Amino acid sequence: MPKTTQLRTYTVREGMLDEWVERWTADIVPLRLELGFVIGGGWVDRERNQFVWLISYEGPETFAERNAMYWASPAREAMDLDPDDYLVRTDDRTVEERY
């Protein structure tokens, strides 16, 4: 399968940006890495109350299939993390690297 990269922009509930980043760093990133994803970085845009990150996958499954594995995993369930508690809006875009 070819490499797939998504640029994800999350608008976070007022006053929860730092808490979201802590949960993302401590819980989401390690499991994503364990499942073969590559995290290209995470950035905070305080002016817009947004969190922006890059996630890629290149492996035997499609990005969508591997993403479904992430959501169905017992480790994801054990996080007790509902993104809706933190996120007002999400914008996920599949992008192609050019440089």
MOPAC internal coordinates of N, CA, C and O (Angstrom, degrees):
PM7 1SCF
backbone

  N    0.0000 0     0.00 0     0.00 0    0    0    0
  C    1.4585 1     0.00 0     0.00 0    1    0    0
  C    1.5295 1   109.95 1     0.00 0    2    1    0
  O    1.2310 1   120.29 1   -36.72 1    3    2    1
  N    1.3083 1   117.05 1   143.28 1    3    2    1
  C    1.4643 1   119.49 1   176.02 1    5    3    2
  C    1.5409 1   110.67 1   -72.76 1    6    5    3
  O    1.2310 1   121.39 1   -19.33 1    7    6    5
  N    1.3047 1   114.94 1   160.67 1    7    6    5
  C    1.4656 1   121.19 1   177.71 1    9    7    6
  C    1.5213 1   109.74 1   -69.40 1   10    9    7
  O    1.2310 1   121.11 1   -45.47 1   11   10    9
  N    1.3260 1   115.48 1   134.53 1   11   10    9
  C    1.4548 1   122.01 1   175.28 1   13   11   10
  C    1.5147 1   108.19 1  -119.07 1   14   13   11
  O    1.2310 1   120.80 1   -47.26 1   15   14   13
  N    1.3363 1   116.08 1   132.74 1   15   14   13
  C    1.4642 1   121.59 1   178.44 1   17   15   14
  C    1.5138 1   108.90 1  -125.37 1   18   17   15
  O    1.2310 1   121.47 1   -44.37 1   19   18   17
  N    1.3171 1   114.78 1   135.63 1   19   18   17
  C    1.4570 1   120.65 1   174.86 1   21   19   18
  C    1.5195 1   110.09 1  -116.88 1   22   21   19
  O    1.2310 1   121.30 1   -42.66 1   23   22   21
  N    1.3207 1   115.12 1   137.34 1   23   22   21
  C    1.4532 1   122.99 1   170.02 1   25   23   22
  C    1.5210 1   105.56 1   -98.58 1   26   25   23
  O    1.2310 1   120.71 1   -62.46 1   27   26   25
  N    1.3090 1   116.24 1   117.54 1   27   26   25
  C    1.4610 1   120.79 1  -175.87 1   29   27   26
  C    1.5203 1   109.85 1  -113.64 1   30   29   27
  O    1.2310 1   121.04 1   -53.05 1   31   30   29
  N    1.3238 1   115.62 1   126.95 1   31   30   29
  C    1.4573 1   122.07 1   178.06 1   33   31   30
  C    1.5232 1   107.85 1  -119.27 1   34   33   31
  O    1.2310 1   121.07 1   -58.89 1   35   34   33
  N    1.3183 1   115.56 1   121.11 1   35   34   33
  C    1.4644 1   121.75 1  -178.69 1   37   35   34
  C    1.5181 1   109.44 1  -115.38 1   38   37   35
  O    1.2310 1   120.63 1   -53.13 1   39   38   37
  N    1.3098 1   116.40 1   126.87 1   39   38   37
  C    1.4554 1   121.00 1   170.75 1   41   39   38
  C    1.5262 1   106.47 1   -90.45 1   42   41   39
  O    1.2310 1   121.31 1   -57.31 1   43   42   41
  N    1.3236 1   115.10 1   122.69 1   43   42   41
  C    1.4593 1   121.86 1  -171.40 1   45   43   42
  C    1.5278 1   109.84 1  -101.20 1   46   45   43
  O    1.2310 1   121.08 1   -33.91 1   47   46   45
  N    1.3262 1   115.54 1   146.09 1   47   46   45
  C    1.4670 1   120.78 1   177.59 1   49   47   46
  C    1.5287 1   110.28 1   -56.40 1   50   49   47
  O    1.2310 1   121.39 1   -36.56 1   51   50   49
  N    1.3063 1   114.94 1   143.44 1   51   50   49
  C    1.4616 1   121.88 1  -179.20 1   53   51   50
  C    1.5314 1   110.52 1   -51.98 1   54   53   51
  O    1.2310 1   121.13 1   -48.52 1   55   54   53
  N    1.3315 1   115.44 1   131.48 1   55   54   53
  C    1.4572 1   121.34 1   177.00 1   57   55   54
  C    1.5166 1   115.36 1    80.31 1   58   57   55
  O    1.2310 1   119.52 1  -177.56 1   59   58   57
  N    1.3467 1   118.51 1     2.44 1   59   58   57
  C    1.4565 1   120.98 1  -175.78 1   61   59   58
  C    1.5274 1   113.64 1  -116.04 1   62   61   59
  O    1.2310 1   120.16 1  -173.91 1   63   62   61
  N    1.3136 1   117.29 1     6.09 1   63   62   61
  C    1.4617 1   120.40 1  -174.61 1   65   63   62
  C    1.5310 1   111.87 1   -60.97 1   66   65   63
  O    1.2310 1   119.88 1   130.58 1   67   66   65
  N    1.3087 1   117.83 1   -49.42 1   67   66   65
  C    1.4597 1   120.40 1  -178.31 1   69   67   66
  C    1.5266 1   111.38 1   -64.89 1   70   69   67
  O    1.2310 1   120.13 1   140.24 1   71   70   69
  N    1.3124 1   117.35 1   -39.76 1   71   70   69
  C    1.4647 1   120.56 1   177.83 1   73   71   70
  C    1.5306 1   110.55 1   -64.37 1   74   73   71
  O    1.2310 1   120.54 1   138.89 1   75   74   73
  N    1.3322 1   116.57 1   -41.11 1   75   74   73
  C    1.4642 1   119.63 1   177.32 1   77   75   74
  C    1.5277 1   110.80 1   -59.99 1   78   77   75
  O    1.2310 1   120.31 1   133.13 1   79   78   77
  N    1.3338 1   117.00 1   -46.87 1   79   78   77
  C    1.4651 1   121.34 1  -179.00 1   81   79   78
  C    1.5311 1   110.19 1   -60.86 1   82   81   79
  O    1.2310 1   120.02 1   140.09 1   83   82   81
  N    1.3135 1   117.57 1   -39.91 1   83   82   81
  C    1.4677 1   120.62 1   177.39 1   85   83   82
  C    1.5279 1   111.34 1   -61.81 1   86   85   83
  O    1.2310 1   120.47 1   134.72 1   87   86   85
  N    1.3343 1   116.71 1   -45.28 1   87   86   85
  C    1.4648 1   120.07 1   179.85 1   89   87   86
  C    1.5222 1   110.99 1   -66.76 1   90   89   87
  O    1.2310 1   120.30 1   138.81 1   91   90   89
  N    1.3252 1   117.04 1   -41.19 1   91   90   89
  C    1.4648 1   121.62 1   178.69 1   93   91   90
  C    1.5220 1   110.15 1   -60.07 1   94   93   91
  O    1.2310 1   120.90 1   133.37 1   95   94   93
  N    1.3430 1   115.88 1   -46.63 1   95   94   93
  C    1.4617 1   121.24 1  -177.97 1   97   95   94
  C    1.5280 1   111.93 1   -66.75 1   98   97   95
  O    1.2310 1   120.25 1   135.38 1   99   98   97
  N    1.3179 1   117.13 1   -44.62 1   99   98   97
  C    1.4626 1   121.74 1  -174.17 1  101   99   98
  C    1.5263 1   113.39 1   -79.73 1  102  101   99
  O    1.2310 1   120.17 1   145.91 1  103  102  101
  N    1.3270 1   117.29 1   -34.09 1  103  102  101
  C    1.4695 1   120.56 1  -171.48 1  105  103  102
  C    1.5268 1   113.93 1  -110.88 1  106  105  103
  O    1.2310 1   120.52 1   128.91 1  107  106  105
  N    1.3082 1   116.61 1   -51.09 1  107  106  105
  C    1.4688 1   120.86 1  -172.29 1  109  107  106
  C    1.5264 1   111.78 1   -73.90 1  110  109  107
  O    1.2310 1   120.50 1   130.09 1  111  110  109
  N    1.3319 1   116.65 1   -49.91 1  111  110  109
  C    1.4665 1   120.05 1  -176.43 1  113  111  110
  C    1.5248 1   112.44 1   -57.16 1  114  113  111
  O    1.2310 1   118.60 1   129.33 1  115  114  113
  N    1.3381 1   120.27 1   -50.67 1  115  114  113
  C    1.4664 1   118.76 1  -178.19 1  117  115  114
  C    1.5295 1   113.81 1   -58.59 1  118  117  115
  O    1.2310 1   119.92 1   139.79 1  119  118  117
  N    1.3162 1   117.76 1   -40.21 1  119  118  117
  C    1.4641 1   119.89 1   179.75 1  121  119  118
  C    1.5194 1   111.04 1   -69.95 1  122  121  119
  O    1.2310 1   120.36 1   139.09 1  123  122  121
  N    1.3208 1   116.91 1   -40.91 1  123  122  121
  C    1.4695 1   119.51 1   177.35 1  125  123  122
  C    1.5298 1   110.16 1   -58.74 1  126  125  123
  O    1.2310 1   120.50 1   134.38 1  127  126  125
  N    1.3208 1   116.65 1   -45.62 1  127  126  125
  C    1.4653 1   120.67 1   179.66 1  129  127  126
  C    1.5300 1   110.82 1   -63.62 1  130  129  127
  O    1.2310 1   120.46 1   138.15 1  131  130  129
  N    1.3144 1   116.72 1   -41.85 1  131  130  129
  C    1.4686 1   121.27 1   178.65 1  133  131  130
  C    1.5234 1   111.51 1   -59.16 1  134  133  131
  O    1.2310 1   120.53 1   146.94 1  135  134  133
  N    1.3282 1   116.59 1   -33.06 1  135  134  133
  C    1.4584 1   121.65 1  -178.14 1  137  135  134
  C    1.5344 1   113.01 1   -90.67 1  138  137  135
  O    1.2310 1   120.30 1  -170.14 1  139  138  137
  N    1.3218 1   117.04 1     9.86 1  139  138  137
  C    1.4575 1   120.33 1   172.76 1  141  139  138
  C    1.5137 1   116.35 1    94.50 1  142  141  139
  O    1.2310 1   120.09 1  -175.93 1  143  142  141
  N    1.3248 1   117.42 1     4.07 1  143  142  141
  C    1.4575 1   120.07 1   175.91 1  145  143  142
  C    1.5276 1   109.09 1   -78.24 1  146  145  143
  O    1.2310 1   120.72 1   -22.57 1  147  146  145
  N    1.3202 1   116.24 1   157.43 1  147  146  145
  C    1.4591 1   122.77 1   173.68 1  149  147  146
  C    1.5247 1   106.26 1  -116.94 1  150  149  147
  O    1.2310 1   120.94 1   -49.66 1  151  150  149
  N    1.3277 1   115.82 1   130.34 1  151  150  149
  C    1.4576 1   120.87 1   177.93 1  153  151  150
  C    1.5250 1   107.18 1  -100.58 1  154  153  151
  O    1.2310 1   120.75 1   -60.47 1  155  154  153
  N    1.3271 1   116.17 1   119.53 1  155  154  153
  C    1.4572 1   121.67 1  -177.30 1  157  155  154
  C    1.5096 1   114.04 1   -84.92 1  158  157  155
  O    1.2310 1   120.47 1   175.60 1  159  158  157
  N    1.3239 1   116.70 1    -4.40 1  159  158  157
  C    1.4610 1   121.22 1   178.30 1  161  159  158
  C    1.5107 1   110.64 1   137.97 1  162  161  159
  O    1.2310 1   121.29 1   -15.32 1  163  162  161
  N    1.3099 1   115.14 1   164.68 1  163  162  161
  C    1.4633 1   122.34 1   176.99 1  165  163  162
  C    1.5181 1   108.74 1  -139.47 1  166  165  163
  O    1.2310 1   120.37 1   -43.96 1  167  166  165
  N    1.3213 1   116.90 1   136.04 1  167  166  165
  C    1.4538 1   122.51 1  -175.90 1  169  167  166
  C    1.5137 1   110.55 1  -131.86 1  170  169  167
  O    1.2310 1   121.05 1   -33.36 1  171  170  169
  N    1.3331 1   115.60 1   146.64 1  171  170  169
  C    1.4583 1   122.54 1   178.09 1  173  171  170
  C    1.5249 1   108.54 1  -107.06 1  174  173  171
  O    1.2310 1   120.75 1   -49.20 1  175  174  173
  N    1.3204 1   116.17 1   130.80 1  175  174  173
  C    1.4650 1   123.12 1   173.26 1  177  175  174
  C    1.5265 1   105.67 1  -113.37 1  178  177  175
  O    1.2310 1   120.58 1   -89.97 1  179  178  177
  N    1.3187 1   116.50 1    90.03 1  179  178  177
  C    1.4698 1   120.94 1  -174.87 1  181  179  178
  C    1.5262 1   112.45 1   -64.65 1  182  181  179
  O    1.2310 1   120.52 1   146.51 1  183  182  181
  N    1.3229 1   116.61 1   -33.49 1  183  182  181
  C    1.4634 1   120.09 1  -178.92 1  185  183  182
  C    1.5282 1   111.39 1   -60.37 1  186  185  183
  O    1.2310 1   120.40 1   143.58 1  187  186  185
  N    1.3260 1   116.84 1   -36.42 1  187  186  185
  C    1.4670 1   121.66 1  -178.76 1  189  187  186
  C    1.5276 1   112.54 1  -103.09 1  190  189  187
  O    1.2310 1   120.84 1  -178.70 1  191  190  189
  N    1.3437 1   116.00 1     1.30 1  191  190  189
  C    1.4666 1   121.62 1  -177.02 1  193  191  190
  C    1.5350 1   110.22 1    55.93 1  194  193  191
  O    1.2310 1   121.23 1  -133.13 1  195  194  193
  N    1.3369 1   115.25 1    46.87 1  195  194  193
  C    1.4646 1   120.95 1  -176.87 1  197  195  194
  C    1.5190 1   111.64 1  -123.08 1  198  197  195
  O    1.2310 1   122.20 1   -26.23 1  199  198  197
  N    1.3194 1   113.40 1   153.77 1  199  198  197
  C    1.4546 1   122.57 1   173.58 1  201  199  198
  C    1.5202 1   106.61 1  -122.50 1  202  201  199
  O    1.2310 1   120.43 1   -51.64 1  203  202  201
  N    1.3295 1   116.78 1   128.36 1  203  202  201
  C    1.4603 1   122.39 1  -176.31 1  205  203  202
  C    1.5268 1   107.92 1  -122.42 1  206  205  203
  O    1.2310 1   120.82 1   -45.25 1  207  206  205
  N    1.3382 1   116.03 1   134.75 1  207  206  205
  C    1.4623 1   118.76 1   178.37 1  209  207  206
  C    1.5117 1   111.35 1  -149.07 1  210  209  207
  O    1.2310 1   121.63 1   -20.33 1  211  210  209
  N    1.3507 1   114.48 1   159.67 1  211  210  209
  C    1.4594 1   122.48 1   177.27 1  213  211  210
  C    1.5193 1   108.88 1  -112.74 1  214  213  211
  O    1.2310 1   121.01 1   -45.67 1  215  214  213
  N    1.3241 1   115.67 1   134.33 1  215  214  213
  C    1.4572 1   121.77 1   176.97 1  217  215  214
  C    1.5272 1   107.95 1  -134.42 1  218  217  215
  O    1.2310 1   121.10 1   -44.89 1  219  218  217
  N    1.3402 1   115.51 1   135.11 1  219  218  217
  C    1.4638 1   121.03 1  -179.42 1  221  219  218
  C    1.5162 1   110.31 1  -130.12 1  222  221  219
  O    1.2310 1   121.72 1   -23.92 1  223  222  221
  N    1.3313 1   114.31 1   156.08 1  223  222  221
  C    1.4559 1   120.33 1   172.65 1  225  223  222
  C    1.5237 1   108.29 1  -146.90 1  226  225  223
  O    1.2310 1   121.74 1   -44.87 1  227  226  225
  N    1.3328 1   114.27 1   135.13 1  227  226  225
  C    1.4532 1   121.48 1   174.36 1  229  227  226
  C    1.5234 1   106.23 1  -140.59 1  230  229  227
  O    1.2310 1   120.77 1   -68.91 1  231  230  229
  N    1.3081 1   116.13 1   111.09 1  231  230  229
  C    1.4586 1   119.09 1  -177.24 1  233  231  230
  C    1.5133 1   111.04 1  -169.62 1  234  233  231
  O    1.2310 1   120.73 1    15.22 1  235  234  233
  N    1.3326 1   116.21 1  -164.78 1  235  234  233
  C    1.4578 1   120.05 1  -175.90 1  237  235  234
  C    1.5315 1   114.00 1   -69.40 1  238  237  235
  O    1.2310 1   120.13 1   153.79 1  239  238  237
  N    1.3385 1   117.35 1   -26.21 1  239  238  237
  C    1.4622 1   120.22 1   178.09 1  241  239  238
  C    1.5313 1   109.49 1   -97.27 1  242  241  239
  O    1.2310 1   121.08 1   -11.34 1  243  242  241
  N    1.3098 1   115.55 1   168.66 1  243  242  241
  C    1.4603 1   119.39 1   171.53 1  245  243  242
  C    1.5282 1   108.20 1   -76.63 1  246  245  243
  O    1.2310 1   120.83 1   -14.23 1  247  246  245
  N    1.3066 1   116.02 1   165.77 1  247  246  245
  C    1.4655 1   120.52 1   176.03 1  249  247  246
  C    1.5253 1   109.24 1   -57.32 1  250  249  247
  O    1.2310 1   120.40 1   135.00 1  251  250  249
  N    1.3142 1   116.84 1   -45.00 1  251  250  249
  C    1.4676 1   121.02 1  -177.89 1  253  251  250
  C    1.5289 1   111.53 1   -62.06 1  254  253  251
  O    1.2310 1   120.46 1   138.13 1  255  254  253
  N    1.3166 1   116.72 1   -41.87 1  255  254  253
  C    1.4649 1   120.11 1   178.76 1  257  255  254
  C    1.5250 1   111.31 1   -64.55 1  258  257  255
  O    1.2310 1   120.60 1   135.70 1  259  258  257
  N    1.3269 1   116.46 1   -44.30 1  259  258  257
  C    1.4666 1   120.05 1  -179.91 1  261  259  258
  C    1.5218 1   110.22 1   -67.93 1  262  261  259
  O    1.2310 1   120.29 1   143.46 1  263  262  261
  N    1.3266 1   117.06 1   -36.54 1  263  262  261
  C    1.4580 1   120.92 1   177.46 1  265  263  262
  C    1.5316 1   110.60 1   -63.46 1  266  265  263
  O    1.2310 1   120.47 1   140.28 1  267  266  265
  N    1.3167 1   116.71 1   -39.72 1  267  266  265
  C    1.4653 1   120.81 1   176.81 1  269  267  266
  C    1.5274 1   110.56 1   -62.99 1  270  269  267
  O    1.2310 1   120.40 1   142.83 1  271  270  269
  N    1.3287 1   116.85 1   -37.17 1  271  270  269
  C    1.4687 1   120.97 1   176.26 1  273  271  270
  C    1.5270 1   110.47 1   -62.23 1  274  273  271
  O    1.2310 1   120.62 1   139.28 1  275  274  273
  N    1.3153 1   116.42 1   -40.72 1  275  274  273
  C    1.4650 1   121.06 1   177.46 1  277  275  274
  C    1.5235 1   110.38 1   -58.81 1  278  277  275
  O    1.2310 1   120.63 1   129.13 1  279  278  277
  N    1.3305 1   116.39 1   -50.87 1  279  278  277
  C    1.4673 1   120.02 1  -176.31 1  281  279  278
  C    1.5256 1   112.45 1   -67.45 1  282  281  279
  O    1.2310 1   120.01 1   151.64 1  283  282  281
  N    1.3309 1   117.58 1   -28.36 1  283  282  281
  C    1.4620 1   121.44 1  -178.20 1  285  283  282
  C    1.5315 1   113.02 1   -88.79 1  286  285  283
  O    1.2310 1   120.03 1   173.34 1  287  286  285
  N    1.3140 1   117.54 1    -6.66 1  287  286  285
  C    1.4606 1   119.93 1  -173.99 1  289  287  286
  C    1.5355 1   111.77 1   -71.22 1  290  289  287
  O    1.2310 1   120.25 1   -34.93 1  291  290  289
  N    1.3260 1   117.12 1   145.07 1  291  290  289
  C    1.4605 1   121.03 1   175.75 1  293  291  290
  C    1.5388 1   111.92 1   -59.39 1  294  293  291
  O    1.2310 1   120.34 1   146.07 1  295  294  293
  N    1.3191 1   116.96 1   -33.93 1  295  294  293
  C    1.4659 1   119.99 1   179.14 1  297  295  294
  C    1.5272 1   110.98 1   -64.91 1  298  297  295
  O    1.2310 1   120.36 1   143.07 1  299  298  297
  N    1.3268 1   116.91 1   -36.93 1  299  298  297
  C    1.4745 1   119.86 1   177.33 1  301  299  298
  C    1.5137 1   109.93 1   -66.91 1  302  301  299
  O    1.2310 1   120.19 1   137.52 1  303  302  301
  N    1.3026 1   117.24 1   -42.48 1  303  302  301
  C    1.4653 1   121.81 1   177.76 1  305  303  302
  C    1.5308 1   110.55 1   -60.91 1  306  305  303
  O    1.2310 1   120.36 1   139.56 1  307  306  305
  N    1.3149 1   116.92 1   -40.44 1  307  306  305
  C    1.4638 1   121.93 1  -177.52 1  309  307  306
  C    1.5302 1   112.99 1   -68.10 1  310  309  307
  O    1.2310 1   120.14 1   162.69 1  311  310  309
  N    1.3228 1   117.33 1   -17.31 1  311  310  309
  C    1.4701 1   120.38 1   178.92 1  313  311  310
  C    1.5179 1   112.04 1   -63.10 1  314  313  311
  O    1.2310 1   120.53 1   152.17 1  315  314  313
  N    1.3252 1   116.60 1   -27.83 1  315  314  313
  C    1.4594 1   120.75 1  -174.73 1  317  315  314
  C    1.5280 1   109.75 1    51.82 1  318  317  315
  O    1.2310 1   121.79 1  -128.97 1  319  318  317
  N    1.3300 1   114.17 1    51.03 1  319  318  317
  C    1.4613 1   121.97 1  -176.70 1  321  319  318
  C    1.5214 1   108.97 1  -127.89 1  322  321  319
  O    1.2310 1   120.85 1   -68.06 1  323  322  321
  N    1.3213 1   115.99 1   111.94 1  323  322  321
  C    1.4570 1   121.41 1   175.94 1  325  323  322
  C    1.5252 1   107.65 1  -102.50 1  326  325  323
  O    1.2310 1   119.73 1   -67.92 1  327  326  325
  N    1.3399 1   118.11 1   112.08 1  327  326  325
  C    1.4637 1   119.96 1  -178.88 1  329  327  326
  C    1.5297 1   113.33 1   -54.61 1  330  329  327
  O    1.2310 1   120.00 1   150.17 1  331  330  329
  N    1.3203 1   117.61 1   -29.83 1  331  330  329
  C    1.4640 1   120.14 1  -179.67 1  333  331  330
  C    1.5301 1   112.58 1   -64.04 1  334  333  331
  O    1.2310 1   120.18 1   159.61 1  335  334  333
  N    1.3238 1   117.26 1   -20.39 1  335  334  333
  C    1.4602 1   120.13 1   176.08 1  337  335  334
  C    1.5260 1   111.32 1   -69.88 1  338  337  335
  O    1.2310 1   120.49 1   158.18 1  339  338  337
  N    1.3308 1   116.66 1   -21.82 1  339  338  337
  C    1.4583 1   122.06 1  -175.86 1  341  339  338
  C    1.5248 1   114.06 1  -114.38 1  342  341  339
  O    1.2310 1   120.51 1   145.94 1  343  342  341
  N    1.3171 1   116.64 1   -34.06 1  343  342  341
  C    1.4601 1   120.55 1  -167.98 1  345  343  342
  C    1.5204 1   112.61 1  -103.99 1  346  345  343
  O    1.2310 1   121.34 1   -47.02 1  347  346  345
  N    1.3210 1   115.04 1   132.98 1  347  346  345
  C    1.4605 1   122.43 1   176.62 1  349  347  346
  C    1.5215 1   109.98 1   -87.79 1  350  349  347
  O    1.2310 1   121.19 1   142.27 1  351  350  349
  N    1.3480 1   115.32 1   -37.73 1  351  350  349
  C    1.4635 1   120.50 1  -176.12 1  353  351  350
  C    1.5161 1   109.04 1  -153.91 1  354  353  351
  O    1.2310 1   121.08 1   -33.27 1  355  354  353
  N    1.3271 1   115.53 1   146.73 1  355  354  353
  C    1.4612 1   120.58 1   174.80 1  357  355  354
  C    1.5197 1   108.89 1  -128.01 1  358  357  355
  O    1.2310 1   121.53 1   -34.41 1  359  358  357
  N    1.3281 1   114.68 1   145.59 1  359  358  357
  C    1.4582 1   121.55 1   176.22 1  361  359  358
  C    1.5226 1   106.73 1  -134.62 1  362  361  359
  O    1.2310 1   120.40 1   -72.61 1  363  362  361
  N    1.3224 1   116.84 1   107.39 1  363  362  361
  C    1.4640 1   122.70 1  -179.69 1  365  363  362
  C    1.5216 1   108.53 1  -107.66 1  366  365  363
  O    1.2310 1   120.89 1   -57.92 1  367  366  365
  N    1.3166 1   115.90 1   122.08 1  367  366  365
  C    1.4648 1   121.14 1  -179.15 1  369  367  366
  C    1.5177 1   109.78 1  -123.54 1  370  369  367
  O    1.2310 1   120.36 1   -49.82 1  371  370  369
  N    1.3148 1   116.91 1   130.18 1  371  370  369
  C    1.4544 1   121.12 1   173.07 1  373  371  370
  C    1.5244 1   107.24 1   -81.99 1  374  373  371
  O    1.2310 1   121.14 1   -54.21 1  375  374  373
  N    1.3321 1   115.43 1   125.79 1  375  374  373
  C    1.4648 1   121.15 1  -175.06 1  377  375  374
  C    1.5326 1   109.25 1  -124.85 1  378  377  375
  O    1.2310 1   121.07 1   -20.74 1  379  378  377
  N    1.3231 1   115.56 1   159.26 1  379  378  377
  C    1.4565 1   122.25 1   177.77 1  381  379  378
  C    1.5186 1   109.36 1  -114.84 1  382  381  379
  O    1.2310 1   120.92 1   -49.70 1  383  382  381
  N    1.3160 1   115.84 1   130.30 1  383  382  381
  C    1.4597 1   121.01 1  -179.99 1  385  383  382
  C    1.5352 1   109.72 1   -73.25 1  386  385  383
  O    1.2310 1   121.05 1   -44.98 1  387  386  385
  N    1.3211 1   115.61 1   135.02 1  387  386  385
  C    1.4557 1   121.17 1   179.41 1  389  387  386
  C    1.5131 1   112.26 1  -124.10 1  390  389  387
  O    1.2310 1   120.11 1   165.66 1  391  390  389
  N    1.3298 1   117.40 1   -14.34 1  391  390  389
  C    1.4629 1   120.07 1   178.97 1  393  391  390
  C    1.5027 1   109.18 1  -149.92 1  394  393  391
  O    1.2310 1   120.10 1   180.00 1  395  394  393

